Amino acid sequence: MIGNIVKKEFKELFILSTILPIVVIAIVYGSVGQMIGNVGETIKEKPVIGIVDMDDGNFSDIAMSVLTEKAKVVYNG
């Protein structure tokens, strides 16, 4: 009796309209993961930035030191 109910539920659950979205979502998640992985490889390069520092405060000094450490500064004016 329980076997018949389980068999009926499997037949209702595993039809094309329920399996297709699962397969599509798996493909989409896989491709998004692959894209994010590729971005992580290219992000190892330091970004190229230009800095215009018009402030003489402590926060400005901290920000300048962090930016020059984490990025390639091509303009500092």
Long-range contacts (C-beta under 8 A, 24 or more apart in sequence): 46-70, 46-71, 46-72, 47-71, 47-72, 48-72, 48-74, 49-73, 49-74, 50-74, 50-75, 50-76, 50-77, 51-75, 51-76, 51-77, 52-77, 53-77
